[in-house]
Amino acid sequence: MWIKEFQLALVLKDVEKLNTLMDSVPNFTKTKEIDTLLCLIQEARLLVSGLKDETKVSMVQMKKNIIFLNATNAPRASKLDIKS
C-alpha cells in the first residue's frame, strides 16, 4: 500500500505527500520491495531536483522582469512637490 501511494505521489509530483510518506517508511523485508523502494526514492530525488532547478530558473527570470519594469517606469514626482 505504501509503495502504491509513493508511486502515485511521484506521478502527480506531489512533494508534500512524498515528504509525508518518507517520514513513515515501513520496514520492508523482501528484497524485491527494498529494490522497489530504492528505485522510487531515486526517482523522488530526481523529481525534487528538477523542481528545484525549475524554481531557480523562474526566480532568476522574475528578478530580470522586475529590473526591467523598474527601469522602464517613468520617475514620479513627489505629491508634495511645490515647485510644479
C-alpha positions as CSV (number, residue, x, y, z in Angstrom):
1,M,0.0,0.0,0.0
2,W,2.8,2.4,0.9
3,I,4.6,1.8,-2.4
4,K,1.5,2.4,-4.4
5,E,0.9,5.7,-2.6
6,F,4.5,6.7,-3.2
7,Q,4.2,5.9,-6.9
8,L,1.1,7.9,-7.1
9,A,2.7,10.9,-5.4
10,L,5.6,10.6,-7.8
11,V,3.3,10.6,-10.8
12,L,1.3,13.6,-9.5
13,K,4.6,15.4,-8.5
14,D,3.1,15.9,-5.0
15,V,6.2,16.8,-3.0
16,E,4.2,17.3,0.3
17,K,2.8,13.8,0.0
18,L,6.3,12.4,-0.8
19,N,7.6,14.1,2.4
20,T,4.8,12.7,4.5
21,L,5.4,9.2,3.1
22,M,9.2,9.5,3.6
23,D,8.5,10.2,7.3
24,S,6.6,7.0,7.7
25,V,8.6,4.4,5.6
26,P,7.6,0.9,6.8
27,N,10.2,-1.8,7.4
28,F,10.4,-3.8,4.2
29,T,11.8,-7.4,4.5
30,K,11.5,-8.7,1.0
31,T,14.4,-8.0,-1.4
32,K,12.0,-7.0,-4.2
33,E,10.3,-4.5,-2.0
34,I,13.6,-3.0,-0.9
35,D,14.8,-2.7,-4.5
36,T,11.5,-1.0,-5.5
37,L,11.8,1.3,-2.6
38,L,15.4,2.3,-3.6
39,C,14.3,3.0,-7.2
40,L,11.3,5.1,-6.0
41,I,13.5,7.1,-3.7
42,Q,15.9,7.8,-6.5
43,E,13.1,8.9,-8.8
44,A,11.8,11.2,-6.0
45,R,15.3,12.7,-5.7
46,L,15.3,13.4,-9.4
47,L,11.9,14.9,-9.3
48,V,12.7,17.2,-6.4
49,S,16.0,18.2,-8.0
50,G,14.2,19.0,-11.3
51,L,11.5,21.1,-9.5
52,K,14.3,22.9,-7.6
53,D,16.0,23.8,-10.9
54,E,12.8,25.0,-12.4
55,T,12.1,27.2,-9.4
56,K,15.6,28.6,-9.6
57,V,15.1,29.5,-13.3
58,S,11.7,31.1,-12.6
59,M,13.1,33.2,-9.8
60,V,16.0,34.4,-12.0
61,Q,13.5,35.3,-14.7
62,M,11.3,37.2,-12.2
63,K,14.2,39.2,-11.0
64,K,15.1,40.2,-14.6
65,N,11.5,41.1,-15.2
66,I,11.4,43.3,-12.0
67,I,14.6,45.0,-13.0
68,F,13.2,45.7,-16.5
69,L,9.9,47.0,-15.2
70,N,11.7,49.3,-12.7
71,A,13.9,50.6,-15.4
72,T,11.0,51.4,-17.8
73,N,8.9,53.2,-15.2
74,A,8.8,57.0,-15.6
75,P,10.1,58.8,-12.5
76,R,7.2,60.1,-10.4
77,A,7.2,63.5,-8.8
78,S,6.5,63.7,-5.1
79,K,3.0,64.7,-4.2
80,L,4.5,67.4,-2.0
81,D,6.3,69.0,-5.0
82,I,5.6,72.7,-4.5
83,K,7.8,73.8,-7.4
84,S,5.5,72.4,-10.1
